[in-house]
């Protein structure tokens, strides 16, 4: 089964987008909503590319999505910050 993404059109409607379209949006600094199968967890995640993680984008995730904000970190950085691994 081919994964699908959801993209909002310029007219305000929504439609499933291709992976390539979603990647292009990420490259252009957009925040995208990635949804999973309704028969699985039936949830969505707001995602942006790390280089576009502005205060505005992080605030959008914190205030509108109201979930965890996750980011990858190197083992060296987690040791430096005293962070334990979350799984």
N, C-alpha and C positions, 0 to 999 in steps of 0.2 A: 504494500500500500504506500502511495506517495504522500509524504507529509505536506500539509497545507498551512498557510499563514493567512491572517486576516489583515487587510489594508483598507483604510478609509479613502474613498474617492474624493476628488475635488468638489463634487456636488453634495458631499456630506453622507452619502450612502456608504454601505460597507459591502465588501466582496472578498472572497478568498483570493489570496495572492500567491504567486509562486515563491519558492525559496530565493531565486535570483532577485525578484522584486523586493523582497524583505531585506536581503543583503544590501541592495542599492540604497534603500531607505536608511539603514544603519550607517553606511558609508557617508551619507549626506547629513548625519547628525540627528536623525529623527529617532524618537522613542516609538517602538512597535509593541503591539500586543500579540503574544504567541499563546495560542490556546491548544489544549490537548483534547483528546477524544471524550465526548460526553459519557461514555461507558467506562472511562478510567477514573481520573480524579475530577474531571469536569471543572477545570480551573484555568486561569490565564496568568501569564507573567508579562510585566512590562520590562522591556529590554532596550538598552542603548549600548553603543560601543564605548569602551572605557575612555577613549580620547574625547568623547562628547558627554562625559558624566559631569555636566555643569551643575551649579547649585540649583538652577531652575529644573533640570531634569530629575535630580535627586529629590527635590521638594515635591515634584509631581508624583513620584513613586511613593514617597512617604505620606503625602496628604490624600491622594486619590486612591491608590492601591491598598494602602494600610497594611502592608505585609512586611516581610523581611527584605532588606536591601542587601544583596549578596555580591561579593566580588572575590575573584581569585587572588591569592597571595603566595609568594614564595615561602619556602620553609624558613629561610633566613629572616625574612620580615616578621613572620609569626613568632619566631623565637625572640627577636628584638622587642616586640610589643608584648610578649608574655601571653600570647593567645593560645588556647587549646583548640584542637581540631574539632569541628562540628560535623556530625554525620547524620 
